[in-house]
Amino acid sequence: MLEGIYQTGARNQFSHTFIALFLSAISTFLVMIGLSDLFHSSRLVFIIGMLIAFPSFHSIFFMILNGLRIKRKKKTFFKKENLLINGATLVQIEDNDRFLYIEDDFFDEEGKPILLEYPSRLSHISQKDVGKRFLIIYDDDCNFQLVKLNGKLKGMVPDYSSCYPLSDNLNKYSRLPHPNMRNLEKDGHELSGCEKENFADLYVTVTQSIILKSLKYATMVIISLLAILALLLNFTEDGIPLRETLPIGVPAIIGFILILWICKVTGKGTLRRQAMKFIHVKKVIFHSYNIFEGTGVTVKVYEWYNGQTRLRGYPAGNQVAPNTVYGSVLYKFTNQNGNCVLLNTSPVGKKGK
């Protein structure tokens, strides 16, 4: 199984980052408390130990969570009811950690095969695999996986491609970073009044669904931290018993949830006014989230730019869900000030268009 797509989509996942941070903080605190009691360390030693242990725990937890996510995504993909298959041929391995392949019956306007880029490769793919056949499996949303052919799979697609070997230099062929790019209009279009109304409704729904889902995770983390704090205070020598902390913590949590609900109700008008300022729209292809890049969180997308495909980054905002799948189609809106906003084509947890 080639896991390049899931590896690309798993980079800098919000959920992994925050869960890893949460687990790392708890683990570091418990370990350092235990070591301090055992060795009677000074406060300076305790602080230095925290600075060393925390990033180590974070790296370990993030790697474990990332591996579990990839396995879960693969299992989920193959459990889907409607899967389509096609054949592909590996054409070239490039130095920048990706390879080129052609897909059967996937041609440009001139009838020539289109070169497709796979975002990353594993160590078991080498130059000796160039020219070999692979199986492509698509789901209903045009998500796909490349699979190596073994004895059981070889009969599912032809063992050769009529277009390979290629008859010309690679630079004479069209090249796309993802199959979905072929169906996107290259320049987008200006929004009509009716479109603005429809997209404004979608903008409010998608944005609020993403924000609320993020706040649910944040609420769970806050409640967990408050519970841990209350227990620690209860078990210390001069601590505060639970009968005194619970009457404070429970109303605080209820108040926090109430504030979130009020923000949801009152925020619809603000979001709608923002969306009504959009004047242009075009579709782009999601590549990945990048949390620790530049000055803030960015979303990388493939898009048509001056007739060429480009990988470009835009501020993430709250309009693109962190669990967006690699290759998903997004809307890219431009407002009256020339600022760009990316938006999922459907609310979190629902299929895109």
C-alpha positions in Angstrom: 0.0 0.0 0.0 1.4 3.4 -0.9 0.6 5.8 1.9 1.8 9.0 0.3 -1.6 10.7 0.2 -2.4 10.0 3.9 1.1 11.1 4.9 0.6 14.4 3.1 -2.8 14.9 4.6 -1.6 14.0 8.1 1.0 16.8 8.3 0.4 19.3 11.0 -3.1 18.0 11.8 -4.8 20.3 14.4 -6.3 17.4 16.4 -3.0 15.5 16.6 -1.1 18.6 17.6 -3.5 19.6 20.4 -4.0 16.0 21.7 -0.2 15.4 21.6 0.3 18.7 23.5 -2.3 17.7 26.1 -0.9 14.2 26.7 2.6 15.6 26.7 1.8 18.2 29.4 0.2 15.6 31.7 3.0 13.0 31.1 5.7 15.6 31.7 4.1 16.9 34.9 3.5 13.5 36.4 7.0 12.2 35.5 8.7 15.3 36.8 6.7 15.3 40.0 7.7 11.7 40.6 11.4 12.3 39.9 11.4 15.4 42.1 10.1 13.5 45.0 12.5 10.6 44.4 15.7 12.6 44.0 14.6 15.8 45.9 15.6 18.0 43.0 15.7 21.8 43.1 13.2 24.0 41.3 15.9 24.8 38.6 16.4 21.2 37.9 12.7 20.7 37.8 12.2 23.5 35.2 15.1 22.2 33.0 13.7 18.7 33.2 10.3 20.0 32.0 11.9 21.8 29.0 13.7 18.6 28.0 10.9 16.1 28.7 8.0 18.0 27.1 9.2 18.2 23.5 10.3 14.6 23.7 6.9 13.4 24.9 5.2 15.6 22.2 7.3 14.0 19.4 6.5 10.5 20.6 2.7 11.1 21.0 2.4 12.9 17.7 4.2 10.1 15.9 1.9 7.5 17.5 -1.2 9.5 16.8 -0.1 10.1 13.2 0.5 6.3 12.6 -2.9 5.4 14.1 -4.6 8.0 11.9 -3.1 6.6 8.7 -4.1 3.1 9.6 -7.7 4.2 10.5 -8.0 6.2 7.2 -6.9 3.2 5.2 -9.4 0.9 6.9 -12.2 3.5 6.5 -11.4 3.9 2.8 -11.6 0.2 2.0 -14.9 -0.2 4.0 -16.7 2.1 1.6 -19.5 0.5 -0.4 -18.8 2.0 -3.9 -15.2 1.8 -5.0 -14.0 2.1 -8.6 -10.7 0.8 -10.0 -8.4 1.6 -12.9 -4.9 0.9 -14.0 -1.8 3.1 -13.8 1.8 3.0 -14.8 4.8 4.4 -12.9 6.7 6.8 -15.3 9.4 8.5 -13.3 10.7 9.0 -9.7 11.8 12.6 -9.0 14.3 13.9 -6.5 11.7 16.0 -4.6 10.1 13.0 -2.9 7.4 12.3 -5.4 6.8 10.3 -8.6 4.9 10.6 -11.9 2.4 8.1 -13.3 -0.1 7.9 -16.0 -3.6 6.6 -15.6 -5.4 4.4 -18.2 -7.9 6.5 -20.3 -6.9 9.8 -18.7 -6.0 12.1 -21.6 -5.7 15.8 -22.4 -7.6 17.6 -25.3 -5.0 16.3 -27.8 -5.5 12.7 -26.7 -2.1 12.4 -25.0 -1.8 10.8 -21.5 -1.6 13.3 -18.6 1.3 13.0 -16.2 0.0 12.8 -12.6 2.1 13.7 -9.6 2.0 11.5 -6.4 2.7 13.8 -3.4 5.2 11.5 -1.6 6.8 8.0 -1.8 8.0 5.4 0.6 11.4 3.8 0.6 10.2 0.6 -1.0 9.5 2.4 -4.3 12.7 2.6 -6.4 13.9 3.1 -9.9 13.3 -0.6 -10.7 9.6 0.0 -10.3 9.5 2.5 -13.2 7.3 1.0 -15.9 5.4 -1.2 -13.5 1.6 -1.3 -13.3 -0.4 -0.2 -10.3 -4.0 -0.3 -9.3 -5.9 2.9 -8.6 -8.9 2.7 -6.3 -11.4 5.7 -6.2 -14.3 6.3 -3.9 -17.5 8.3 -4.5 -15.8 11.6 -3.6 -12.8 11.1 -6.0 -10.5 10.3 -3.1 -8.1 7.6 -4.3 -5.3 5.3 -3.4 -2.5 3.7 -5.4 -1.9 0.0 -4.7 0.9 -2.3 -5.8 -0.2 -5.2 -7.9 0.4 -8.7 -6.3 -0.6 -12.1 -7.6 -4.2 -11.7 -6.4 -4.7 -8.2 -8.0 -2.9 -8.6 -11.3 -6.0 -9.8 -13.1 -8.1 -6.8 -12.2 -6.5 -4.4 -14.7 -4.5 -5.0 -18.0 -0.9 -5.8 -17.3 0.3 -3.2 -19.8 -0.6 0.3 -21.0 -1.0 1.1 -24.7 0.6 4.6 -24.0 3.7 3.3 -22.3 6.6 3.7 -23.0 5.8 7.4 -23.8 6.6 8.4 -27.3 7.9 11.9 -26.4 9.9 13.8 -23.8 8.1 14.3 -20.5 8.0 18.1 -20.9 5.8 17.6 -24.0 2.9 16.2 -21.8 0.4 17.9 -19.6 1.2 17.6 -16.0 -1.3 17.8 -13.1 -0.7 17.4 -9.3 -4.1 15.8 -8.8 -6.7 14.2 -11.1 -9.4 16.6 -9.8 -7.4 19.6 -11.4 -8.6 18.6 -14.9 -12.2 19.5 -14.1 -11.6 22.9 -12.5 -12.2 26.1 -14.5 -8.8 27.9 -14.7 -10.0 31.5 -14.0 -13.1 31.2 -11.9 -15.8 33.8 -12.4 -17.4 36.9 -10.9 -20.3 36.3 -8.5 -23.9 37.3 -9.4 -26.3 38.6 -6.8 -28.1 35.2 -6.5 -24.7 33.4 -6.1 -23.7 35.8 -3.3 -26.9 34.9 -1.4 -26.4 31.2 -1.8 -22.7 31.3 -1.0 -23.4 33.5 2.1 -25.7 30.8 3.5 -23.0 28.1 2.8 -20.3 30.3 4.4 -22.3 30.7 7.6 -23.1 27.0 7.8 -19.6 25.7 7.1 -17.8 28.2 9.2 -20.0 27.7 12.3 -19.8 23.9 11.9 -16.0 24.1 11.9 -15.8 26.5 14.8 -18.2 24.6 17.0 -16.4 21.3 16.4 -13.1 23.0 17.4 -14.7 24.5 20.5 -16.1 21.1 21.5 -12.5 19.7 21.6 -11.4 22.8 23.5 -14.2 22.4 26.0 -13.2 18.7 26.6 -9.6 19.8 27.2 -10.6 22.5 29.6 -12.9 20.2 31.5 -10.2 17.6 31.7 -7.6 20.1 32.9 -10.0 21.5 35.5 -10.8 18.0 36.8 -7.1 17.2 37.1 -6.4 20.5 38.9 -9.3 19.8 41.3 -7.9 16.3 42.1 -4.4 17.6 42.6 -5.6 20.3 44.9 -7.7 17.8 46.8 -4.7 15.4 47.5 -2.1 18.0 48.5 -1.4 18.5 52.2 -2.9 22.0 52.4 -5.2 21.3 49.5 -8.8 22.4 48.7 -11.4 19.6 49.1 -13.7 18.7 46.1 -16.8 20.0 47.9 -15.3 23.5 47.6 -13.9 23.3 44.1 -16.8 21.6 42.4 -19.4 24.3 43.2 -17.0 26.7 41.4 -16.0 24.6 38.5 -19.4 23.2 37.4 -21.1 26.7 37.0 -18.0 28.0 35.3 -18.2 25.2 32.7 -21.9 25.7 32.2 -21.3 29.4 31.8 -18.6 28.8 29.2 -21.0 26.5 27.2 -23.7 29.2 27.4 -21.3 31.8 26.0 -20.5 29.6 23.1 -24.2 29.2 22.3 -24.8 33.0 22.4 -21.8 33.5 20.1 -23.2 31.1 17.6 -26.6 32.8 17.5 -25.2 36.4 17.3 -22.3 35.5 14.9 -24.5 34.5 12.0 -25.1 38.1 10.9 -21.4 39.0 11.0 -20.4 36.0 9.0 -23.1 36.7 6.4 -22.0 40.3 6.0 -18.5 39.1 5.4 -19.6 36.6 2.7 -21.7 39.2 0.9 -18.4 41.1 0.2 -17.1 38.3 -2.0 -16.9 39.3 -5.6 -15.1 36.3 -7.2 -15.0 32.5 -6.8 -13.0 29.7 -8.2 -12.3 26.1 -7.1 -9.0 24.8 -5.8 -7.7 21.5 -4.5 -6.7 21.0 -0.9 -3.2 19.9 -0.2 -2.5 20.2 3.5 -2.7 22.2 6.7 0.6 23.9 7.8 0.5 24.9 11.5 4.1 25.8 12.1 4.9 27.6 8.9 5.6 31.4 8.6 3.7 33.6 11.0 0.5 31.6 11.3 -1.6 28.7 10.2 -1.9 28.3 6.5 -3.7 26.0 4.1 -1.9 24.8 1.0 -3.9 24.3 -2.1 -3.3 23.4 -5.8 -4.8 26.0 -8.1 -4.6 27.2 -11.7 -2.6 30.4 -11.8 -1.7 32.1 -15.1 -2.5 28.9 -17.0 -0.2 26.8 -14.8 -0.9 24.7 -11.7 0.7 26.1 -8.5 0.9 25.0 -4.9 0.0 28.1 -2.9 -0.7 28.9 0.8 -3.4 31.0 2.2 -4.4 32.0 5.8 -6.4 29.1 7.3 -9.1 31.1 9.1 -12.1 29.1 10.3 -13.5 28.1 7.0 -11.5 24.9 6.2 -11.9 21.9 8.4 -8.7 20.5 9.9 -9.8 17.0 8.8 -10.2 17.9 5.2 -9.0 15.1 2.9 -6.1 15.6 0.5 -7.5 16.3 -3.0 -10.8 17.7 -1.7 -12.3 20.6 -3.8 -12.5 24.0 -1.9 -13.9 27.3 -2.9 -11.6 30.2 -3.1 -13.4 33.6 -2.7 -11.9 37.0 -3.3 -13.5 40.0 -1.6 -13.6 43.7 -2.5 -10.2 44.3 -0.8 -8.5 41.6 -2.8 -8.2 39.3 0.2 -8.7 35.5 -0.4 -10.8 33.2 1.8 -10.9 29.4 1.4 -14.1 27.4 2.2 -15.1 23.7 2.3 -17.8 22.9 -0.2 -20.0 21.4 2.6 -20.2 21.4 6.4 -18.0 19.2 8.5 -18.8 15.6 8.3 -20.8 15.8 5.1 -19.8 14.9 1.6 -18.4 17.7 -0.6 -19.9 18.7 -4.0 
